[in-house]
């Protein structure tokens, strides 16, 4: 696998996922390396002297202590003290994939050449990432205001080889010096110089890392939701007219257009979603003794493109925000060349994680909505007033002696409702910290963490929808067997039937739900359809 070149401008979500999950290595672009060195040489020649003017983070305290001068003789000690005092994270460790993504994002930020740290520091962080030394970073403790100070300080404690810091190496948790030694990184202890520490810890990198992984997984889930919805449409012999491209083109919403196209492609060739199939009266149809044209289905089917599509549009907006953040300088202060060829430092607030908080809150709401409408579809499959003749609860014969799938549909409802409580925007909350120096915060790390909770919940809802849609088709194979599924729908049904042992008699439900949820969670459901008809939009 070729190394991913970091230049501060072209890091993508896909590249970051490769680094995080596939162990891709990174390297600095030559131009980025040269600029980091050039900037640092100027700083050391002009700013790191006893008579230099006060420069925040170079020769002053930080945060509320910015007015306290730091002597050059004490600067190394000052750097170490910042690391130790800021290692204030709490809670369970972040996953190694999050930590890898965080390290990559931090390195890429330095490639813009405006952070002012030494190239030796950047190279050491690159070496840690490439050799698989992953700091133990508590997942809680950042409010997403002055960047992710506490989490990044834990990263830096490993970088300097602090004896009480910990890291994972080859899956084993151990003291940082031991991990560095096993990885062949030397020297074990590493001193930071002026501005090194502030550049390392003052940035958005934990939030951005979590956001990247959330977005990657959410995109897969949204495509999976289209496939699940298409299979449910087949299960109820739904109307195809609602997916006619003419309807969606005049709405002009790109996500809606893409979703409708996905559904059309999946059910292409379907005879089950035709008027002839709908004219077959199923024996459990209590509402329709005589066939009349259905005309239109309930909103959870008919408005699937409008709802899924709107959620997709939020995903795309979030991807744009996060892609910009992946290639942003987010520490403080930043240094810039002026028209005279001298460096100036500017103190600002690029560390504030507001864009990430908004992106993740929007993504959370979008995923919650995908779960909401999926739950309505699977509910319909079990309800005889909505499912056009499918057995109540999708029970096998004899009905009554067999109960069916009412409780597993309730389980999906419970998860959908749980997701709703996670939809309140984290960015709407704020709490002053550090003597009100940080009087407004983004809570982006919480936004990212609760997005992950919803991401992890989604296969539980979509998996149940897939299970019930496949069950409905199974129960009507005799009555509707002459009406074939669409090409893509058949591939989905075959994938589910290969994993789920349906029978008429009630059976131990985990034997069905476990494979159904796993086929969604693992991506195998999406893979089955894309292998058959090509990539979904």
C-alpha positions, 0 to 999 in steps of 0.5 A: 500500500502506497504511503498517503502524502500529506500536504495540508490541502488534499487529505480526503475522508477516504484517505483518512479512513485508510489510515485509520482502519487499513494501516496506511502509512503517511509521508510529508510532501516535500514542499510542506517539509521545506516550509515547516523548516523555513518557518522554524528557522526564522522563529529560532533566529528572531523570536527565541531570544531573551529580548524578544517581544512577548509572543503568545505560546512562544515566551508567555503562558497560555490561556488565562495565564497569557500575561505571565512571561516565560524565560528562555531558560525555562521553556523546555520545562514549560513545554513539559508542564503543559503536557502533564497538566493538560493530560486531563482526559477521563473515560474509556480510551478512544479506539485505535482507529480514532487515534490513528485518524487523529494523528493523521489529521494533526500531522496534516495541519502542520503541513500548511506551515503556519504552526511554527513547530520543529520538523523533528516533532512532526517526523516523530509523530509520523514515525509513531503513526507509521510504526503503530504506536497508538497513544491511550487517549481518554475519549471524554474531557474536551469541550471542542473549544480550544481544540481537543486539548486534553485528548491531544495532550495524552497523545503528546505524553506518549510522543515525549516518552513520559514514563506514566503515559500508555500506548497500544502497540500490536494490540497490547496496552503498555507504558509509552517508553516500552511501546516506543522501544518495541517499535524501534523509535528513538530516542525514547525520551524526547524534549519539546521546545518553544511552541512545539507543545501548543501546536501539538495540543491546540487543534480539532484533531480528535473531533475531526477524526471521529467525524470522518469515521462517522461520515464514512459509516453513515454513507454506507448506512444510507445506501443500505437504507435505500436497499432495505426500503426497496425490499420492503416495497417488494414485500408489500407489492408497492407502487412504482409510480412514486419513483418515476424520475419526472417527479424527482427532477422537478423537485430538484433536490439532488439527494432525492433524485439519487435515492429514487434512482437507487430504488428504480435500479434495485427493483428493475424488472420486478413483476411483484410491484405491478398491478397484476401482482397487487390484484392477487388477493392474499388470504389474510387480507381483511380490508380488501375483499375485492381488488381496486387499484391502490394508486398510492402507498403510505408515506414511509414507502411513497415518500422514501426518496424525499426523506432518504434524499433529504438525509443524504443532502445533510450527509453531503453538506457534512462531508464538505465541512469535514473535508475542509477541516481535515485540511485546516490549520486549527492551532493558535497562534498561527504564523504568516509571512508578511510582504517584507519577508518577515513572520508575523504571529496572529492570535485567533480562534481556528481551534473552535470546533463549531463547524464539526459540531454542526456537521455531526449534529446534522448527520445525527438528525439525518440518521435518526430520520432514516431510522424513523422511516425504516421503523415505520416501514417494518411496522407496516409489514406486521400490521394487517391494516397496512400490509395488504394481506400479509399475515398478522405479525408475519406469523407462520401457520397456524396463526395464533399458535405461532406469534410471529415478529411483533416483538422484534418489530417492537425492539426496533421501535425502542432503538428508533426512539432511543435515537430520538433522544440523541438528536438534540444538537450538542452545538446548541449547548455551551458551558464556560470553562477556564475562568471564562477565557473559553466563554463559549464552547462547541461541545463537538466531541459530544456531538461526534460521540452521540453520532457514533451511538446513532451510527451503531444503532442503525443496523439494529433498525435496518437489520430488522427491516431487512429481516421482516421484508425477507420474511414477508416475501418468504411467506408469500412465495406460493401465492406470488411466486409467479411474480418475480422480484427485481434483479437487485431485490432478488440479490438482496433476498438471496443474501438474507435467505442464505443467512436466515433460517425461515420456517413456518413455526416460531423459532428462537428469534436470535437465530434470525436477528443475529445474522440479519443485523450482522449482514447489515453491520458488516456491509454484506447486504450492501455488497450483495446489491452492488455486486449485482447492479453496480454501485449505488449512488 
